[in-house]
């Protein structure tokens, strides 16, 4: 009886899965793709491919995306400095991955275009939280309202980019993704 309980207890415990070489390479490639995509479109205000890539990485590569998001946020901080804007990235990008995981059974581009567009529209409100905490309600509200025109551009561009690029990028990721 004692042996059975002990064996059962050991089997019931979830052991953390070790990162494989494939996982580490995948995370590195995701971070490189996120950083390159962000830099390539940096000249266009609030037009970005990071949302699209995080959504597609989440759909195809699963939870590995969280490692990539952490590394991406750290790289962003090292490149541009660790200011209040950086705090936003700590919760905004993981939130997008989490929302995507809730919708992962969906296969159509429109669902993820709506998610990406909605995330773009809400990005300013999400990003006003550190300003709300640091400077009070007036600072947070003012920061959010001043950025609404940029949020509109962000939402529309995210929606259009996801509609146009969802299928081709997803098919490439699935072709080279986990087997």
C-alpha positions in Angstrom: 0.0 0.0 0.0 2.7 2.4 0.9 4.5 1.8 -2.4 1.4 2.4 -4.4 0.7 5.7 -2.7 4.3 6.8 -3.2 4.2 5.8 -6.8 0.8 7.5 -7.3 2.0 10.7 -5.6 5.2 10.8 -7.8 3.2 10.2 -11.0 0.5 12.8 -10.0 3.1 15.6 -9.6 3.6 17.7 -12.7 7.3 17.8 -13.5 8.5 20.9 -15.3 9.3 20.1 -18.8 12.9 20.7 -19.6 13.7 23.0 -22.5 15.1 21.1 -25.4 17.7 22.3 -27.9 14.8 22.7 -30.4 13.0 25.0 -27.8 16.0 27.2 -27.3 16.6 27.6 -31.0 12.9 28.3 -31.5 12.9 31.0 -28.8 16.0 32.6 -30.3 14.5 32.6 -33.8 11.2 34.1 -32.5 13.1 36.9 -30.7 15.1 37.6 -33.8 12.0 37.7 -35.9 10.2 40.0 -33.5 13.1 42.4 -33.2 13.7 42.5 -37.0 10.0 43.0 -37.7 9.8 45.8 -35.1 12.9 47.5 -36.5 11.9 47.1 -40.1 8.6 49.0 -39.6 9.8 51.5 -36.9 9.6 54.4 -39.4 5.8 53.9 -39.6 4.1 55.2 -36.4 2.1 52.4 -34.8 2.3 50.0 -37.7 3.9 46.8 -36.5 4.2 43.1 -37.1 4.9 42.1 -33.5 1.2 41.5 -32.7 0.9 39.3 -35.8 4.0 37.3 -35.0 3.1 36.8 -31.3 -0.4 35.6 -32.3 1.0 33.2 -34.9 3.9 32.0 -32.7 1.4 31.3 -30.0 -0.9 29.3 -32.4 1.9 27.3 -33.9 4.6 27.0 -31.2 2.4 27.1 -28.1 3.8 28.1 -24.7 7.3 28.6 -26.0 6.1 32.0 -27.0 6.2 33.1 -23.4 10.0 32.6 -23.3 10.3 34.5 -26.5 8.2 37.4 -25.1 10.4 37.6 -22.0 13.6 37.6 -24.1 12.1 40.2 -26.5 11.1 42.5 -23.7 14.5 42.3 -22.2 16.2 42.9 -25.5 14.0 46.0 -26.0 15.0 47.3 -22.6 18.6 46.8 -23.4 18.4 48.6 -26.7 16.0 51.5 -25.8 16.4 51.7 -22.0 14.2 50.6 -19.1 11.6 53.4 -18.8 7.9 53.4 -17.9 7.2 52.3 -21.5 9.1 49.1 -20.8 6.9 48.1 -17.9 4.0 48.1 -20.4 5.7 45.4 -22.5 5.9 43.2 -19.4 2.2 42.6 -19.3 0.9 43.7 -22.8 2.6 41.1 -24.9 2.0 38.2 -22.5 -1.7 39.3 -22.4 -1.9 39.0 -26.2 -0.4 35.5 -26.1 -2.8 34.5 -23.3 -5.8 35.8 -25.3 -4.6 34.0 -28.4 -4.3 30.7 -26.4 -8.0 31.1 -25.4 -8.9 31.3 -29.1 -6.4 28.7 -30.4 -9.1 26.3 -31.7 -10.2 29.0 -34.2 -8.6 28.6 -37.6 -9.9 31.6 -39.6 -8.0 34.8 -40.2 -10.9 37.0 -39.4 -11.0 35.9 -35.7 -7.3 36.8 -35.3 -7.6 40.0 -37.3 -10.3 41.1 -34.9 -8.1 40.1 -31.9 -5.1 41.9 -33.3 -7.1 45.0 -34.3 -8.8 45.1 -30.9 -5.4 44.7 -29.2 -4.1 47.6 -31.3 -7.0 49.8 -30.3 -6.7 48.9 -26.6 -2.9 49.2 -26.6 -2.9 52.8 -25.4 -5.3 52.1 -22.6 -3.2 49.1 -21.5 -0.1 51.2 -21.7 -1.5 54.0 -19.6 -1.6 51.8 -16.5 2.0 52.6 -15.4 1.4 56.3 -15.9 -1.8 56.0 -13.9 0.1 54.3 -11.0 3.2 56.7 -11.2 1.4 60.0 -11.9 -2.2 59.4 -10.7 -5.5 59.1 -12.6 -5.0 62.4 -14.5 -1.6 61.4 -15.8 -2.9 58.0 -17.0 -6.0 59.4 -18.6 -4.2 62.2 -20.3 -1.5 59.8 -21.6 -4.2 57.5 -23.0 -6.4 60.2 -24.6 -3.4 61.9 -26.2 -2.6 58.6 -27.9 -6.0 57.7 -29.3 -5.2 58.7 -32.9 -2.2 56.4 -32.8 -4.3 53.6 -31.3 -6.8 53.9 -34.2 -3.9 53.6 -36.7 -2.5 50.7 -34.6 -5.8 48.9 -34.6 -6.6 49.3 -38.3 -3.1 48.3 -39.4 -3.1 45.3 -37.1 -6.4 44.2 -38.5 -5.3 44.6 -42.1 -1.9 43.0 -41.7 -3.4 40.0 -40.0 -6.0 39.5 -42.7 -3.3 39.7 -45.4 -0.5 37.8 -43.7 -2.3 35.2 -41.5 -2.4 32.4 -44.0 1.0 32.7 -45.6 2.9 33.2 -42.4 1.0 30.5 -40.5 1.7 28.0 -43.3 5.4 28.8 -43.2 5.5 28.4 -39.4 3.6 25.1 -39.6 5.9 23.8 -42.2 9.0 24.4 -40.1 7.3 24.2 -36.7 7.2 21.3 -34.2 6.6 17.8 -35.5 
